[in-house]
Amino acid sequence: MCFSMSRNTYIAGIISEHNNGSEDRRFKFRCCEKSASSLANSCYYTSNTALLGTFARTAEIGFILKGVISQHSNKHEDRIFWFEVCKLS
């Protein structure tokens, strides 16, 4: 799964629900707009984060969540995530 916001938007929230039939998750993203002058091009991906049950991910002050990449892990029987974090100008 790969999800990235358009130029002037960011991820304000993510919820997921586990589907036992496919042994995977379904996601919904809440997105918000920010003025183009507020977003900097300085972005990076976090180290991988395993989703085991419930977890919370927030951006540091002055940063936003712009995207997410994930892949299913058979070892964890859940997903591993990398979040794209961008600095606000």
Secondary structure, 3 states (H helix, E strand, C coil): CEEECCCCEEEEEEEEEEECCCCEEEEEEEEEECCHHHEEEEEEECCCEECCCCCCCCCCCCEEEEEEEEEEECCCCEEEEEEEEEEEC
